[in-house]
């Protein structure tokens, strides 16, 4: 136990916690993106079936039922994700406070010249992402700030929600912050977890950039499609 506590108290331990929880969260955001893209699947409203996005939402709510209660697996996943977010944020905060206490004035100047734009904005990007997640839950999960929320109507809620230009633009900005965060996090996680060799060094930045770009384009495609349908006055067919 003492060895575990000593590891956590070290900067290496906190960086490792951030890397592991970050990998879990990156896996979630890519899975969530894949689910969102079901909005583009073809669908015949006259056929009497749910939209594929609504079917996906129903699957998540009922996964494991009747062996487990309805929403059971979903709530376990939500709690696990919340725990990962809190650990990630707390480790980041403790690293920042330790680093701030240890720095000299000259070191701060040198550091600002070395780190990339993504690295320098990690803290503010994290704050933006955290605030966005809270809003996103109130918007599409609980419906508290949604203009016309309907329980279980995932597709309709999504299209209606993004018909507000400020909401859609905020979503795009937040996804941009998330993509920068993921870019920096992925390439730095390789070093943190000790995955280092010449081949990895050459590939980690392009890989991180490619994943961040895919994430950004995948997430913004839905609000952009909704806005495009609204602005051209031709309606939206996803």
Secondary structure as GFF3:
##gff-version 3
##sequence-region A 1 238
A	DSSP	alpha_helix	2	9	.	.	.	ID=ss1
A	DSSP	alpha_helix	11	36	.	.	.	ID=ss2
A	DSSP	three_ten_helix	37	40	.	.	.	ID=ss3
A	DSSP	three_ten_helix	45	47	.	.	.	ID=ss4
A	DSSP	alpha_helix	52	62	.	.	.	ID=ss5
A	DSSP	alpha_helix	72	102	.	.	.	ID=ss6
A	DSSP	alpha_helix	105	114	.	.	.	ID=ss7
A	DSSP	alpha_helix	117	120	.	.	.	ID=ss8
A	DSSP	alpha_helix	122	136	.	.	.	ID=ss9
A	DSSP	pi_helix	137	141	.	.	.	ID=ss10
A	DSSP	alpha_helix	154	161	.	.	.	ID=ss11
A	DSSP	alpha_helix	165	192	.	.	.	ID=ss12
A	DSSP	alpha_helix	198	231	.	.	.	ID=ss13
###
